[in-house]
Amino acid sequence: MAKGPIVVYVYANCSTCRDAIAWLKEHRVSFTEKAIYTDPPSRPELQRMLDHQGGNLRKLFNTSGLVYRELGLAAKLPQMSTAEALALLAANGRLVKRPFVLGPTVGLVGFAPQTWACLV
């Protein structure tokens, strides 16, 4: 069970994000919703998420997104420093994997109900 405030970064036109929000409401999980494109996660939040993802930067990126492909990040990301990658994510919410859920003891990217069970 997640302790403390949960923040969920979503894109309103994303069906996966809508499914995730519906799941949270159905399971009566208290959360604050933020628009990932206009209010992306901060560098400290991204660092916390990176820690939850075992240091795997690629898990934080929306690898199927247009901006990711346009910037050629599949080739560039392996050579980027963590600081460079986090700065890029903090500057452009379109690059961040969504939904992006962060709480005091939890960090989840993408929506998988079996994984999200830790929130209830």
Biopython code that builds the backbone (N, CA, C, O; Angstrom):
import numpy as np
from Bio.PDB.StructureBuilder import StructureBuilder

atoms = [
    (1, "MET", "N", (0.839, -1.187, 0.000)),
    (1, "MET", "CA", (0.000, 0.000, 0.000)),
    (1, "MET", "C", (0.876, 1.240, 0.000)),
    (1, "MET", "O", (1.853, 1.315, 0.746)),
    (2, "ALA", "N", (0.532, 2.206, -0.828)),
    (2, "ALA", "CA", (1.274, 3.457, -0.904)),
    (2, "ALA", "C", (0.924, 4.325, 0.304)),
    (2, "ALA", "O", (-0.240, 4.440, 0.688)),
    (3, "LYS", "N", (1.931, 4.920, 0.881)),
    (3, "LYS", "CA", (1.723, 5.820, 2.019)),
    (3, "LYS", "C", (1.952, 7.252, 1.563)),
    (3, "LYS", "O", (2.925, 7.538, 0.865)),
    (4, "GLY", "N", (1.064, 8.142, 1.955)),
    (4, "GLY", "CA", (1.234, 9.551, 1.631)),
    (4, "GLY", "C", (0.638, 9.919, 0.293)),
    (4, "GLY", "O", (-0.007, 9.099, -0.361)),
    (5, "PRO", "N", (0.860, 11.175, -0.116)),
    (5, "PRO", "CA", (0.240, 11.692, -1.339)),
    (5, "PRO", "C", (0.805, 11.040, -2.607)),
    (5, "PRO", "O", (2.013, 10.850, -2.751)),
    (6, "ILE", "N", (-0.100, 10.711, -3.503)),
    (6, "ILE", "CA", (0.251, 10.125, -4.796)),
    (6, "ILE", "C", (-0.005, 11.189, -5.861)),
    (6, "ILE", "O", (-1.068, 11.808, -5.884)),
    (7, "VAL", "N", (0.964, 11.396, -6.734)),
    (7, "VAL", "CA", (0.804, 12.314, -7.861)),
    (7, "VAL", "C", (0.819, 11.473, -9.129)),
    (7, "VAL", "O", (1.699, 10.634, -9.319)),
    (8, "VAL", "N", (-0.170, 11.705, -10.000)),
    (8, "VAL", "CA", (-0.278, 10.972, -11.247)),
    (8, "VAL", "C", (-0.197, 11.971, -12.402)),
    (8, "VAL", "O", (-1.059, 12.836, -12.557)),
    (9, "TYR", "N", (0.845, 11.834, -13.195)),
    (9, "TYR", "CA", (1.008, 12.673, -14.378)),
    (9, "TYR", "C", (0.387, 11.943, -15.556)),
    (9, "TYR", "O", (0.732, 10.798, -15.846)),
    (10, "VAL", "N", (-0.541, 12.624, -16.236)),
    (10, "VAL", "CA", (-1.268, 12.004, -17.344)),
    (10, "VAL", "C", (-1.438, 12.988, -18.499)),
    (10, "VAL", "O", (-1.242, 14.194, -18.352)),
    (11, "TYR", "N", (-1.809, 12.433, -19.648)),
    (11, "TYR", "CA", (-2.207, 13.212, -20.816)),
    (11, "TYR", "C", (-3.670, 12.861, -21.062)),
    (11, "TYR", "O", (-4.008, 11.693, -21.254)),
    (12, "ALA", "N", (-4.528, 13.865, -21.056)),
    (12, "ALA", "CA", (-5.974, 13.640, -21.116)),
    (12, "ALA", "C", (-6.421, 12.843, -22.342)),
    (12, "ALA", "O", (-7.399, 12.099, -22.259)),
    (13, "ASN", "N", (-5.734, 12.979, -23.473)),
    (13, "ASN", "CA", (-6.130, 12.273, -24.688)),
    (13, "ASN", "C", (-5.543, 10.865, -24.797)),
    (13, "ASN", "O", (-5.721, 10.198, -25.816)),
    (14, "CYS", "N", (-4.862, 10.420, -23.775)),
    (14, "CYS", "CA", (-4.234, 9.098, -23.753)),
    (14, "CYS", "C", (-5.209, 8.091, -23.135)),
    (14, "CYS", "O", (-5.588, 8.231, -21.972)),
    (15, "SER", "N", (-5.612, 7.085, -23.902)),
    (15, "SER", "CA", (-6.577, 6.105, -23.394)),
    (15, "SER", "C", (-6.000, 5.305, -22.223)),
    (15, "SER", "O", (-6.737, 4.942, -21.306)),
    (16, "THR", "N", (-4.708, 5.028, -22.240)),
    (16, "THR", "CA", (-4.091, 4.309, -21.128)),
    (16, "THR", "C", (-4.155, 5.146, -19.858)),
    (16, "THR", "O", (-4.412, 4.622, -18.775)),
    (17, "CYS", "N", (-3.922, 6.447, -19.994)),
    (17, "CYS", "CA", (-4.014, 7.339, -18.832)),
    (17, "CYS", "C", (-5.440, 7.382, -18.300)),
    (17, "CYS", "O", (-5.651, 7.355, -17.087)),
    (18, "ARG", "N", (-6.405, 7.449, -19.183)),
    (18, "ARG", "CA", (-7.810, 7.447, -18.748)),
    (18, "ARG", "C", (-8.151, 6.146, -18.028)),
    (18, "ARG", "O", (-8.857, 6.157, -17.020)),
    (19, "ASP", "N", (-7.647, 5.025, -18.548)),
    (19, "ASP", "CA", (-7.869, 3.736, -17.886)),
    (19, "ASP", "C", (-7.232, 3.722, -16.500)),
    (19, "ASP", "O", (-7.816, 3.201, -15.549)),
    (20, "ALA", "N", (-6.043, 4.293, -16.387)),
    (20, "ALA", "CA", (-5.333, 4.332, -15.110)),
    (20, "ALA", "C", (-6.095, 5.174, -14.084)),
    (20, "ALA", "O", (-6.225, 4.779, -12.925)),
    (21, "ILE", "N", (-6.594, 6.327, -14.512)),
    (21, "ILE", "CA", (-7.362, 7.196, -13.609)),
    (21, "ILE", "C", (-8.642, 6.482, -13.171)),
    (21, "ILE", "O", (-9.017, 6.540, -12.000)),
    (22, "ALA", "N", (-9.303, 5.815, -14.101)),
    (22, "ALA", "CA", (-10.521, 5.067, -13.753)),
    (22, "ALA", "C", (-10.190, 3.968, -12.743)),
    (22, "ALA", "O", (-10.958, 3.741, -11.808)),
    (23, "TRP", "N", (-9.063, 3.288, -12.917)),
    (23, "TRP", "CA", (-8.643, 2.229, -12.003)),
    (23, "TRP", "C", (-8.409, 2.802, -10.603)),
    (23, "TRP", "O", (-8.845, 2.227, -9.606)),
    (24, "LEU", "N", (-7.717, 3.938, -10.542)),
    (24, "LEU", "CA", (-7.452, 4.574, -9.246)),
    (24, "LEU", "C", (-8.752, 4.938, -8.536)),
    (24, "LEU", "O", (-8.900, 4.706, -7.336)),
    (25, "LYS", "N", (-9.686, 5.506, -9.283)),
    (25, "LYS", "CA", (-10.975, 5.886, -8.693)),
    (25, "LYS", "C", (-11.757, 4.650, -8.244)),
    (25, "LYS", "O", (-12.354, 4.641, -7.167)),
    (26, "GLU", "N", (-11.748, 3.619, -9.070)),
    (26, "GLU", "CA", (-12.458, 2.382, -8.737)),
    (26, "GLU", "C", (-11.901, 1.763, -7.450)),
    (26, "GLU", "O", (-12.648, 1.181, -6.663)),
    (27, "HIS", "N", (-10.602, 1.890, -7.243)),
    (27, "HIS", "CA", (-9.962, 1.313, -6.066)),
    (27, "HIS", "C", (-9.829, 2.322, -4.919)),
    (27, "HIS", "O", (-9.167, 2.062, -3.915)),
    (28, "ARG", "N", (-10.467, 3.465, -5.094)),
    (28, "ARG", "CA", (-10.513, 4.506, -4.064)),
    (28, "ARG", "C", (-9.124, 4.938, -3.575)),
    (28, "ARG", "O", (-8.891, 5.116, -2.379)),
    (29, "VAL", "N", (-8.225, 5.096, -4.529)),
    (29, "VAL", "CA", (-6.881, 5.583, -4.225)),
    (29, "VAL", "C", (-6.907, 7.104, -4.341)),
    (29, "VAL", "O", (-7.282, 7.644, -5.382)),
    (30, "SER", "N", (-6.515, 7.783, -3.289)),
    (30, "SER", "CA", (-6.461, 9.241, -3.291)),
    (30, "SER", "C", (-5.227, 9.690, -4.073)),
    (30, "SER", "O", (-4.125, 9.188, -3.849)),
    (31, "PHE", "N", (-5.419, 10.638, -4.990)),
    (31, "PHE", "CA", (-4.303, 11.099, -5.809)),
    (31, "PHE", "C", (-4.533, 12.520, -6.298)),
    (31, "PHE", "O", (-5.652, 13.033, -6.290)),
    (32, "THR", "N", (-3.441, 13.136, -6.722)),
    (32, "THR", "CA", (-3.483, 14.437, -7.383)),
    (32, "THR", "C", (-3.095, 14.202, -8.827)),
    (32, "THR", "O", (-2.089, 13.552, -9.114)),
    (33, "GLU", "N", (-3.890, 14.728, -9.728)),
    (33, "GLU", "CA", (-3.640, 14.553, -11.156)),
    (33, "GLU", "C", (-2.950, 15.797, -11.714)),
    (33, "GLU", "O", (-3.348, 16.925, -11.425)),
    (34, "LYS", "N", (-1.906, 15.571, -12.519)),
    (34, "LYS", "CA", (-1.203, 16.678, -13.170)),
    (34, "LYS", "C", (-1.092, 16.386, -14.663)),
    (34, "LYS", "O", (-0.947, 15.238, -15.082)),
    (35, "ALA", "N", (-1.162, 17.451, -15.450)),
    (35, "ALA", "CA", (-1.023, 17.332, -16.906)),
    (35, "ALA", "C", (0.458, 17.219, -17.263)),
    (35, "ALA", "O", (1.231, 18.154, -17.054)),
    (36, "ILE", "N", (0.837, 16.077, -17.797)),
    (36, "ILE", "CA", (2.244, 15.798, -18.032)),
    (36, "ILE", "C", (2.879, 16.711, -19.082)),
    (36, "ILE", "O", (4.075, 16.991, -19.002)),
    (37, "TYR", "N", (2.105, 17.181, -20.064)),
    (37, "TYR", "CA", (2.680, 18.029, -21.109)),
    (37, "TYR", "C", (2.918, 19.454, -20.624)),
    (37, "TYR", "O", (3.930, 20.065, -20.968)),
    (38, "THR", "N", (1.993, 19.988, -19.828)),
    (38, "THR", "CA", (2.128, 21.373, -19.375)),
    (38, "THR", "C", (2.831, 21.506, -18.034)),
    (38, "THR", "O", (3.351, 22.573, -17.708)),
    (39, "ASP", "N", (2.850, 20.440, -17.259)),
    (39, "ASP", "CA", (3.462, 20.463, -15.929)),
    (39, "ASP", "C", (4.241, 19.160, -15.724)),
    (39, "ASP", "O", (3.877, 18.349, -14.873)),
    (40, "PRO", "N", (5.322, 18.955, -16.507)),
    (40, "PRO", "CA", (6.054, 17.686, -16.414)),
    (40, "PRO", "C", (6.717, 17.502, -15.056)),
    (40, "PRO", "O", (6.905, 18.464, -14.311)),
    (41, "PRO", "N", (7.070, 16.263, -14.740)),
    (41, "PRO", "CA", (7.760, 16.009, -13.474)),
    (41, "PRO", "C", (9.060, 16.816, -13.386)),
    (41, "PRO", "O", (9.734, 17.046, -14.390)),
    (42, "SER", "N", (9.392, 17.236, -12.174)),
    (42, "SER", "CA", (10.620, 18.010, -11.947)),
    (42, "SER", "C", (11.828, 17.078, -11.965)),
    (42, "SER", "O", (11.682, 15.857, -11.919)),
    (43, "ARG", "N", (13.006, 17.659, -12.031)),
    (43, "ARG", "CA", (14.220, 16.833, -12.007)),
    (43, "ARG", "C", (14.309, 15.987, -10.730)),
    (43, "ARG", "O", (14.649, 14.807, -10.812)),
    (44, "PRO", "N", (14.012, 16.557, -9.546)),
    (44, "PRO", "CA", (14.032, 15.701, -8.351)),
    (44, "PRO", "C", (13.019, 14.558, -8.417)),
    (44, "PRO", "O", (13.308, 13.447, -7.974)),
    (45, "GLU", "N", (11.832, 14.829, -8.969)),
    (45, "GLU", "CA", (10.834, 13.768, -9.111)),
    (45, "GLU", "C", (11.323, 12.707, -10.098)),
    (45, "GLU", "O", (11.151, 11.510, -9.869)),
    (46, "LEU", "N", (11.922, 13.151, -11.177)),
    (46, "LEU", "CA", (12.452, 12.212, -12.167)),
    (46, "LEU", "C", (13.570, 11.360, -11.568)),
    (46, "LEU", "O", (13.668, 10.167, -11.853)),
    (47, "GLN", "N", (14.409, 11.975, -10.742)),
    (47, "GLN", "CA", (15.480, 11.219, -10.091)),
    (47, "GLN", "C", (14.899, 10.167, -9.152)),
    (47, "GLN", "O", (15.380, 9.035, -9.103)),
    (48, "ARG", "N", (13.863, 10.548, -8.408)),
    (48, "ARG", "CA", (13.211, 9.571, -7.525)),
    (48, "ARG", "C", (12.624, 8.412, -8.328)),
    (48, "ARG", "O", (12.738, 7.252, -7.935)),
    (49, "MET", "N", (11.993, 8.742, -9.464)),
    (49, "MET", "CA", (11.427, 7.695, -10.311)),
    (49, "MET", "C", (12.538, 6.804, -10.862)),
    (49, "MET", "O", (12.388, 5.584, -10.930)),
    (50, "LEU", "N", (13.633, 7.412, -11.247)),
    (50, "LEU", "CA", (14.762, 6.636, -11.757)),
    (50, "LEU", "C", (15.243, 5.643, -10.702)),
    (50, "LEU", "O", (15.565, 4.498, -11.022)),
    (51, "ASP", "N", (15.291, 6.079, -9.458)),
    (51, "ASP", "CA", (15.679, 5.190, -8.363)),
    (51, "ASP", "C", (14.691, 4.019, -8.241)),
    (51, "ASP", "O", (15.098, 2.877, -8.027)),
    (52, "HIS", "N", (13.398, 4.313, -8.380)),
    (52, "HIS", "CA", (12.380, 3.254, -8.316)),
    (52, "HIS", "C", (12.502, 2.282, -9.490)),
    (52, "HIS", "O", (12.104, 1.122, -9.385)),
    (53, "GLN", "N", (13.056, 2.760, -10.610)),
    (53, "GLN", "CA", (13.193, 1.932, -11.806)),
    (53, "GLN", "C", (14.575, 1.284, -11.901)),
    (53, "GLN", "O", (14.983, 0.825, -12.968)),
    (54, "GLY", "N", (15.279, 1.252, -10.787)),
    (54, "GLY", "CA", (16.572, 0.586, -10.742)),
    (54, "GLY", "C", (17.647, 1.248, -11.586)),
    (54, "GLY", "O", (18.595, 0.593, -12.017)),
    (55, "GLY", "N", (17.498, 2.562, -11.825)),
    (55, "GLY", "CA", (18.498, 3.289, -12.589)),
    (55, "GLY", "C", (18.367, 3.152, -14.096)),
    (55, "GLY", "O", (19.234, 3.625, -14.830)),
    (56, "ASN", "N", (17.306, 2.519, -14.574)),
    (56, "ASN", "CA", (17.104, 2.311, -16.005)),
    (56, "ASN", "C", (16.430, 3.540, -16.623)),
    (56, "ASN", "O", (15.207, 3.676, -16.577)),
    (57, "LEU", "N", (17.241, 4.434, -17.202)),
    (57, "LEU", "CA", (16.727, 5.674, -17.792)),
    (57, "LEU", "C", (15.684, 5.424, -18.869)),
    (57, "LEU", "O", (14.703, 6.160, -18.967)),
    (58, "ARG", "N", (15.887, 4.405, -19.665)),
    (58, "ARG", "CA", (14.985, 4.145, -20.784)),
    (58, "ARG", "C", (13.542, 3.960, -20.317)),
    (58, "ARG", "O", (12.609, 4.301, -21.044)),
    (59, "LYS", "N", (13.351, 3.419, -19.104)),
    (59, "LYS", "CA", (11.997, 3.199, -18.581)),
    (59, "LYS", "C", (11.248, 4.503, -18.347)),
    (59, "LYS", "O", (10.020, 4.494, -18.275)),
    (60, "LEU", "N", (11.952, 5.623, -18.226)),
    (60, "LEU", "CA", (11.309, 6.907, -17.988)),
    (60, "LEU", "C", (10.855, 7.578, -19.278)),
    (60, "LEU", "O", (10.066, 8.522, -19.244)),
    (61, "PHE", "N", (11.349, 7.095, -20.411)),
    (61, "PHE", "CA", (11.060, 7.723, -21.696)),
    (61, "PHE", "C", (9.880, 7.075, -22.401)),
    (61, "PHE", "O", (9.694, 5.859, -22.352)),
    (62, "ASN", "N", (9.082, 7.918, -23.063)),
    (62, "ASN", "CA", (7.995, 7.473, -23.930)),
    (62, "ASN", "C", (8.644, 7.081, -25.255)),
    (62, "ASN", "O", (8.684, 7.872, -26.198)),
    (63, "THR", "N", (9.147, 5.859, -25.312)),
    (63, "THR", "CA", (9.930, 5.420, -26.467)),
    (63, "THR", "C", (9.104, 5.264, -27.744)),
    (63, "THR", "O", (9.668, 5.190, -28.835)),
    (64, "SER", "N", (7.806, 5.214, -27.623)),
    (64, "SER", "CA", (6.965, 5.116, -28.817)),
    (64, "SER", "C", (6.467, 6.483, -29.275)),
    (64, "SER", "O", (5.733, 6.578, -30.259)),
    (65, "GLY", "N", (6.860, 7.535, -28.571)),
    (65, "GLY", "CA", (6.392, 8.871, -28.905)),
    (65, "GLY", "C", (7.103, 9.501, -30.091)),
    (65, "GLY", "O", (8.247, 9.171, -30.403)),
    (66, "LEU", "N", (6.405, 10.405, -30.734)),
    (66, "LEU", "CA", (6.925, 11.104, -31.912)),
    (66, "LEU", "C", (8.180, 11.912, -31.576)),
    (66, "LEU", "O", (9.154, 11.876, -32.328)),
    (67, "VAL", "N", (8.169, 12.632, -30.467)),
    (67, "VAL", "CA", (9.309, 13.476, -30.106)),
    (67, "VAL", "C", (10.549, 12.617, -29.851)),
    (67, "VAL", "O", (11.652, 12.988, -30.253)),
    (68, "TYR", "N", (10.377, 11.491, -29.198)),
    (68, "TYR", "CA", (11.487, 10.560, -28.938)),
    (68, "TYR", "C", (12.131, 10.144, -30.261)),
    (68, "TYR", "O", (13.355, 10.137, -30.396)),
    (69, "ARG", "N", (11.282, 9.798, -31.234)),
    (69, "ARG", "CA", (11.789, 9.372, -32.545)),
    (69, "ARG", "C", (12.409, 10.539, -33.303)),
    (69, "ARG", "O", (13.470, 10.391, -33.908)),
    (70, "GLU", "N", (11.749, 11.705, -33.274)),
    (70, "GLU", "CA", (12.275, 12.875, -33.989)),
    (70, "GLU", "C", (13.664, 13.273, -33.499)),
    (70, "GLU", "O", (14.515, 13.679, -34.290)),
    (71, "LEU", "N", (13.887, 13.153, -32.189)),
    (71, "LEU", "CA", (15.177, 13.526, -31.611)),
    (71, "LEU", "C", (16.225, 12.413, -31.733)),
    (71, "LEU", "O", (17.377, 12.600, -31.341)),
    (72, "GLY", "N", (15.828, 11.261, -32.275)),
    (72, "GLY", "CA", (16.759, 10.152, -32.439)),
    (72, "GLY", "C", (17.304, 9.642, -31.112)),
    (72, "GLY", "O", (18.468, 9.251, -31.021)),
    (73, "LEU", "N", (16.465, 9.648, -30.089)),
    (73, "LEU", "CA", (16.930, 9.291, -28.753)),
    (73, "LEU", "C", (17.272, 7.819, -28.589)),
    (73, "LEU", "O", (18.021, 7.467, -27.678)),
    (74, "ALA", "N", (16.751, 6.957, -29.436)),
    (74, "ALA", "CA", (17.108, 5.543, -29.337)),
    (74, "ALA", "C", (18.622, 5.381, -29.476)),
    (74, "ALA", "O", (19.233, 4.560, -28.792)),
    (75, "ALA", "N", (19.209, 6.162, -30.356)),
    (75, "ALA", "CA", (20.663, 6.100, -30.571)),
    (75, "ALA", "C", (21.430, 6.974, -29.581)),
    (75, "ALA", "O", (22.543, 6.631, -29.184)),
    (76, "LYS", "N", (20.840, 8.100, -29.183)),
    (76, "LYS", "CA", (21.543, 9.068, -28.329)),
    (76, "LYS", "C", (21.505, 8.727, -26.842)),
    (76, "LYS", "O", (22.458, 9.004, -26.114)),
    (77, "LEU", "N", (20.404, 8.126, -26.391)),
    (77, "LEU", "CA", (20.217, 7.889, -24.959)),
    (77, "LEU", "C", (21.345, 7.082, -24.308)),
    (77, "LEU", "O", (21.765, 7.421, -23.202)),
    (78, "PRO", "N", (21.851, 6.026, -24.959)),
    (78, "PRO", "CA", (22.919, 5.261, -24.311)),
    (78, "PRO", "C", (24.187, 6.081, -24.015)),
    (78, "PRO", "O", (24.939, 5.742, -23.101)),
    (79, "GLN", "N", (24.427, 7.151, -24.778)),
    (79, "GLN", "CA", (25.608, 7.979, -24.565)),
    (79, "GLN", "C", (25.348, 9.178, -23.646)),
    (79, "GLN", "O", (26.287, 9.865, -23.247)),
    (80, "MET", "N", (24.094, 9.428, -23.313)),
    (80, "MET", "CA", (23.753, 10.586, -22.483)),
    (80, "MET", "C", (24.060, 10.324, -21.017)),
    (80, "MET", "O", (23.957, 9.195, -20.535)),
    (81, "SER", "N", (24.438, 11.387, -20.318)),
    (81, "SER", "CA", (24.605, 11.267, -18.873)),
    (81, "SER", "C", (23.214, 11.280, -18.238)),
    (81, "SER", "O", (22.240, 11.702, -18.861)),
    (82, "THR", "N", (23.139, 10.820, -17.013)),
    (82, "THR", "CA", (21.868, 10.839, -16.296)),
    (82, "THR", "C", (21.354, 12.264, -16.173)),
    (82, "THR", "O", (20.163, 12.513, -16.361)),
    (83, "ALA", "N", (22.241, 13.200, -15.859)),
    (83, "ALA", "CA", (21.840, 14.605, -15.715)),
    (83, "ALA", "C", (21.263, 15.150, -17.018)),
    (83, "ALA", "O", (20.262, 15.866, -16.998)),
    (84, "GLU", "N", (21.883, 14.819, -18.148)),
    (84, "GLU", "CA", (21.381, 15.288, -19.447)),
    (84, "GLU", "C", (20.008, 14.699, -19.738)),
    (84, "GLU", "O", (19.106, 15.405, -20.188)),
    (85, "ALA", "N", (19.852, 13.417, -19.483)),
    (85, "ALA", "CA", (18.578, 12.751, -19.763)),
    (85, "ALA", "C", (17.460, 13.303, -18.886)),
    (85, "ALA", "O", (16.354, 13.543, -19.372)),
    (86, "LEU", "N", (17.738, 13.506, -17.598)),
    (86, "LEU", "CA", (16.715, 14.040, -16.700)),
    (86, "LEU", "C", (16.347, 15.468, -17.054)),
    (86, "LEU", "O", (15.183, 15.852, -16.944)),
    (87, "ALA", "N", (17.328, 16.267, -17.481)),
    (87, "ALA", "CA", (17.051, 17.641, -17.909)),
    (87, "ALA", "C", (16.144, 17.637, -19.135)),
    (87, "ALA", "O", (15.232, 18.457, -19.237)),
    (88, "LEU", "N", (16.391, 16.727, -20.056)),
    (88, "LEU", "CA", (15.576, 16.616, -21.264)),
    (88, "LEU", "C", (14.134, 16.232, -20.912)),
    (88, "LEU", "O", (13.185, 16.809, -21.443)),
    (89, "LEU", "N", (13.980, 15.264, -20.022)),
    (89, "LEU", "CA", (12.638, 14.842, -19.593)),
    (89, "LEU", "C", (11.902, 15.964, -18.863)),
    (89, "LEU", "O", (10.714, 16.183, -19.098)),
    (90, "ALA", "N", (12.602, 16.675, -17.981)),
    (90, "ALA", "CA", (11.975, 17.751, -17.207)),
    (90, "ALA", "C", (11.543, 18.904, -18.104)),
    (90, "ALA", "O", (10.613, 19.640, -17.773)),
    (91, "ALA", "N", (12.216, 19.058, -19.236)),
    (91, "ALA", "CA", (11.910, 20.166, -20.144)),
    (91, "ALA", "C", (10.804, 19.838, -21.140)),
    (91, "ALA", "O", (10.224, 20.744, -21.738)),
    (92, "ASN", "N", (10.506, 18.555, -21.325)),
    (92, "ASN", "CA", (9.518, 18.181, -22.335)),
    (92, "ASN", "C", (8.707, 16.973, -21.862)),
    (92, "ASN", "O", (9.156, 15.830, -21.958)),
    (93, "GLY", "N", (7.512, 17.248, -21.355)),
    (93, "GLY", "CA", (6.640, 16.190, -20.848)),
    (93, "GLY", "C", (6.230, 15.178, -21.895)),
    (93, "GLY", "O", (5.797, 14.078, -21.549)),
    (94, "ARG", "N", (6.357, 15.525, -23.180)),
    (94, "ARG", "CA", (6.011, 14.567, -24.233)),
    (94, "ARG", "C", (6.996, 13.400, -24.282)),
    (94, "ARG", "O", (6.706, 12.355, -24.864)),
    (95, "LEU", "N", (8.150, 13.587, -23.673)),
    (95, "LEU", "CA", (9.160, 12.529, -23.657)),
    (95, "LEU", "C", (8.975, 11.551, -22.495)),
    (95, "LEU", "O", (9.564, 10.470, -22.490)),
    (96, "VAL", "N", (8.164, 11.928, -21.520)),
    (96, "VAL", "CA", (8.015, 11.129, -20.299)),
    (96, "VAL", "C", (6.990, 10.016, -20.495)),
    (96, "VAL", "O", (5.884, 10.254, -20.981)),
    (97, "LYS", "N", (7.369, 8.805, -20.112)),
    (97, "LYS", "CA", (6.459, 7.658, -20.159)),
    (97, "LYS", "C", (5.265, 7.932, -19.247)),
    (97, "LYS", "O", (5.424, 8.394, -18.117)),
    (98, "ARG", "N", (4.082, 7.644, -19.750)),
    (98, "ARG", "CA", (2.874, 7.916, -18.982)),
    (98, "ARG", "C", (1.976, 6.691, -18.939)),
    (98, "ARG", "O", (2.071, 5.812, -19.795)),
    (99, "PRO", "N", (1.116, 6.636, -17.952)),
    (99, "PRO", "CA", (1.059, 7.511, -16.789)),
    (99, "PRO", "C", (2.301, 7.335, -15.906)),
    (99, "PRO", "O", (2.962, 6.297, -15.910)),
    (100, "PHE", "N", (2.575, 8.377, -15.168)),
    (100, "PHE", "CA", (3.765, 8.485, -14.325)),
    (100, "PHE", "C", (3.254, 8.722, -12.917)),
    (100, "PHE", "O", (2.701, 9.784, -12.630)),
    (101, "VAL", "N", (3.433, 7.743, -12.028)),
    (101, "VAL", "CA", (2.869, 7.792, -10.677)),
    (101, "VAL", "C", (3.998, 7.843, -9.658)),
    (101, "VAL", "O", (4.877, 6.981, -9.631)),
    (102, "LEU", "N", (3.952, 8.869, -8.824)),
    (102, "LEU", "CA", (5.002, 9.017, -7.826)),
    (102, "LEU", "C", (4.398, 9.326, -6.468)),
    (102, "LEU", "O", (3.568, 10.223, -6.323)),
    (103, "GLY", "N", (4.834, 8.565, -5.485)),
    (103, "GLY", "CA", (4.438, 8.781, -4.105)),
    (103, "GLY", "C", (5.670, 8.636, -3.226)),
    (103, "GLY", "O", (6.758, 8.366, -3.735)),
    (104, "PRO", "N", (5.523, 8.808, -1.931)),
    (104, "PRO", "CA", (6.673, 8.723, -1.027)),
    (104, "PRO", "C", (7.412, 7.383, -1.087)),
    (104, "PRO", "O", (8.629, 7.330, -0.906)),
    (105, "THR", "N", (6.667, 6.302, -1.342)),
    (105, "THR", "CA", (7.296, 4.980, -1.343)),
    (105, "THR", "C", (7.066, 4.201, -2.634)),
    (105, "THR", "O", (7.367, 3.009, -2.702)),
    (106, "VAL", "N", (6.534, 4.868, -3.658)),
    (106, "VAL", "CA", (6.200, 4.164, -4.896)),
    (106, "VAL", "C", (6.541, 5.028, -6.103)),
    (106, "VAL", "O", (6.429, 6.253, -6.060)),
    (107, "GLY", "N", (6.960, 4.366, -7.181)),
    (107, "GLY", "CA", (7.211, 5.022, -8.452)),
    (107, "GLY", "C", (6.867, 4.056, -9.571)),
    (107, "GLY", "O", (7.517, 3.022, -9.728)),
    (108, "LEU", "N", (5.841, 4.392, -10.353)),
    (108, "LEU", "CA", (5.368, 3.517, -11.427)),
    (108, "LEU", "C", (5.279, 4.287, -12.733)),
    (108, "LEU", "O", (4.845, 5.439, -12.753)),
    (109, "VAL", "N", (5.690, 3.654, -13.823)),
    (109, "VAL", "CA", (5.507, 4.234, -15.155)),
    (109, "VAL", "C", (4.752, 3.230, -16.004)),
    (109, "VAL", "O", (4.979, 2.023, -15.915)),
    (110, "GLY", "N", (3.846, 3.747, -16.834)),
    (110, "GLY", "CA", (2.982, 2.865, -17.598)),
    (110, "GLY", "C", (1.874, 2.349, -16.696)),
    (110, "GLY", "O", (1.909, 2.544, -15.481)),
    (111, "PHE", "N", (0.898, 1.693, -17.293)),
    (111, "PHE", "CA", (-0.233, 1.190, -16.511)),
    (111, "PHE", "C", (-0.341, -0.319, -16.646)),
    (111, "PHE", "O", (-0.568, -0.849, -17.734)),
    (112, "ALA", "N", (-0.174, -0.992, -15.527)),
    (112, "ALA", "CA", (-0.356, -2.436, -15.451)),
    (112, "ALA", "C", (-1.080, -2.705, -14.131)),
    (112, "ALA", "O", (-0.470, -2.611, -13.066)),
    (113, "PRO", "N", (-2.374, -3.041, -14.187)),
    (113, "PRO", "CA", (-3.157, -3.212, -12.961)),
    (113, "PRO", "C", (-2.497, -4.118, -11.923)),
    (113, "PRO", "O", (-2.562, -3.834, -10.727)),
    (114, "GLN", "N", (-1.868, -5.197, -12.363)),
    (114, "GLN", "CA", (-1.244, -6.099, -11.388)),
    (114, "GLN", "C", (-0.094, -5.419, -10.656)),
    (114, "GLN", "O", (0.137, -5.708, -9.482)),
    (115, "THR", "N", (0.623, -4.536, -11.310)),
    (115, "THR", "CA", (1.713, -3.801, -10.682)),
    (115, "THR", "C", (1.160, -2.683, -9.793)),
    (115, "THR", "O", (1.699, -2.397, -8.725)),
    (116, "TRP", "N", (0.090, -2.068, -10.251)),
    (116, "TRP", "CA", (-0.504, -0.960, -9.514)),
    (116, "TRP", "C", (-1.223, -1.413, -8.244)),
    (116, "TRP", "O", (-1.637, -0.575, -7.444)),
    (117, "ALA", "N", (-1.376, -2.708, -8.049)),
    (117, "ALA", "CA", (-2.043, -3.214, -6.852)),
    (117, "ALA", "C", (-1.357, -2.738, -5.573)),
    (117, "ALA", "O", (-1.987, -2.711, -4.516)),
    (118, "CYS", "N", (-0.075, -2.362, -5.649)),
    (118, "CYS", "CA", (0.638, -1.848, -4.475)),
    (118, "CYS", "C", (0.064, -0.523, -3.990)),
    (118, "CYS", "O", (0.380, -0.086, -2.883)),
    (119, "LEU", "N", (-0.767, 0.119, -4.791)),
    (119, "LEU", "CA", (-1.347, 1.415, -4.410)),
    (119, "LEU", "C", (-2.585, 1.277, -3.525)),
    (119, "LEU", "O", (-3.004, 2.248, -2.894)),
    (120, "VAL", "N", (-3.163, 0.097, -3.475)),
    (120, "VAL", "CA", (-4.408, -0.071, -2.702)),
    (120, "VAL", "C", (-4.163, -0.726, -1.355)),
    (120, "VAL", "O", (-5.104, -0.936, -0.590)),
]
sb = StructureBuilder()
sb.init_structure("model")
sb.init_model(0)
sb.init_chain("A")
sb.init_seg("    ")
for serial, (resi, resn, name, xyz) in enumerate(atoms, 1):
    if name == "N":
        sb.init_residue(resn, " ", resi, " ")
    sb.init_atom(name, np.array(xyz, "f"), 0.0, 1.0, " ", f" {name:<3s}", serial, name[0])
structure = sb.get_structure()
